[in-house]
């Protein structure tokens, strides 16, 4: 028996951004720059320019004091100013309370002792956690859109350096495409009309219009690339002139799919190994060394041939690079050059910057201190980069693949439990509960490989997809240590963070006040809040779960530092 079904479309009523734009608004956009300069024939029939504007963009009106984007937030869209102006806060950064974030403070000795006499109420919240901050107001309009407003604009203008940008200017495109935090807070001092372009539409516009791609790349070169490069030791000795040469000739490339979270969830549900994911190759083992690969956003897999397959060696992420060892080796050994020693492939999505080998040899290596040169590659002993790395990690191929299949390399504070040492005493759970008003923030179960279990607890990810789409910015990175935390005062219970989290580490709960009474809204519906591990960010000494384990069976570990994991496993 054959069952027919309609083939999914790129756009329909359910997938259009904002429900689809009226034809007259599309006509207006096509009369404005940069769209009027675009060649509509360059777009394929299945993705016409008009269709992208109709279904992947929406026109939004902002009023006085309304925040458009907030520094530190993760967004999936860029903005083009159609009319009016917006103001960008440059420095100093706005205080957390001004943009609706939680002011973190360490407890005094009396509060620490008081944790031992907590009530047994379920998910209690203090009064200040049930009301919005006085420095910021959030309200929902008739269309369900949550709008956030600054309350004291004159004070912001007096104490902070700002700049105005007007019609025709883009902003937010680097964060949308690179999935990196917004670099500044932008708000409207007066009314403004903006075109919001979701990342899918922006991606297609850049793919089929070289003019817009050049414009976006140039903005990144001017605003962000210099600071990105200067964070890396190899570029810190360059003169401003030579640094500019690197910036001018750097190439930007994107590999893979943006929605890796959705792919991962589908694989887990189907019980399918992550190996079936087709990972685009960035560089291939054995290829000519034509450039230095810098990871701009996302993750890559570093692997090397092993038997008839590939052995995973590491998972470089934002700020890491590959190829420098080969370039330096070849510069010193011109008579005996080596090719790329490993394959680098994109996991999910990966944005990279490629700097030509010739530029590294001409500008970087001559001024690099001798102590900063990487070790030469010794192929004769069959101890290339991959084998050396693997030996240092002391992990084993099975654990490496376990980490890859579950994408635990994304975690900076992953809870790993050694089941051979764990006695199931639950001291870790009780310590977490005592620290959080008798409400534990994790579950002591999760995926298992051999004697290793990764518990169902927030991993405080490098790429925290849970932050994407939070309308009030309630879920954000803490200013203390960069932990991912939730401001209970501005959480509206929309569930976007819980739905986005690929590890199911965020729960939605009905809350009660300090007396244990159910908290309801004006319609007498229970107030829902998101809750998760905050890594005990307000406690001295670090995570209570780790400190409480009497058998050294539990550790919070950065899975990008696989050598540390290996040492802990072999302790």
LINLIN-V751560 format. One record per helix or strand. SS is the DSSP state (H for helix, E for strand). FROM is the first residue (numbers start at 1). LEN is the number of residues. If there is no record, write none. Layout:
# LINLIN-V751560
ss=SS from=FROM len=LEN
ss=SS from=FROM len=LEN
This chain:
# LINLIN-V751560
ss=H from=17 len=3
ss=H from=23 len=8
ss=H from=35 len=3
ss=H from=40 len=3
ss=H from=45 len=3
ss=H from=49 len=8
ss=E from=57 len=6
ss=E from=66 len=4
ss=E from=77 len=7
ss=E from=86 len=6
ss=H from=96 len=4
ss=H from=109 len=9
ss=E from=124 len=1
ss=H from=127 len=3
ss=E from=136 len=5
ss=E from=146 len=5
ss=H from=153 len=7
ss=E from=161 len=5
ss=E from=170 len=2
ss=H from=173 len=6
ss=E from=185 len=3
ss=E from=192 len=7
ss=H from=199 len=10
ss=H from=210 len=21
ss=H from=233 len=3
ss=H from=240 len=10
ss=E from=251 len=6
ss=H from=260 len=11
ss=H from=274 len=3
ss=E from=281 len=3
ss=E from=291 len=16
ss=E from=309 len=6
ss=E from=321 len=2
ss=H from=324 len=9
ss=H from=334 len=3
ss=E from=343 len=14
ss=H from=357 len=11
ss=H from=370 len=3
ss=H from=385 len=9
ss=H from=397 len=10
ss=H from=408 len=3
ss=E from=411 len=1
ss=E from=414 len=5
ss=H from=427 len=9
ss=E from=443 len=1
ss=E from=448 len=2
ss=E from=452 len=3
ss=E from=456 len=1
ss=E from=461 len=1
ss=H from=465 len=3
ss=E from=475 len=3
ss=E from=484 len=3
ss=H from=496 len=5
ss=E from=507 len=4
ss=E from=512 len=1
ss=E from=518 len=1
ss=E from=520 len=1
ss=E from=526 len=1
ss=E from=528 len=4
ss=H from=544 len=5
ss=E from=554 len=4
ss=H from=562 len=8
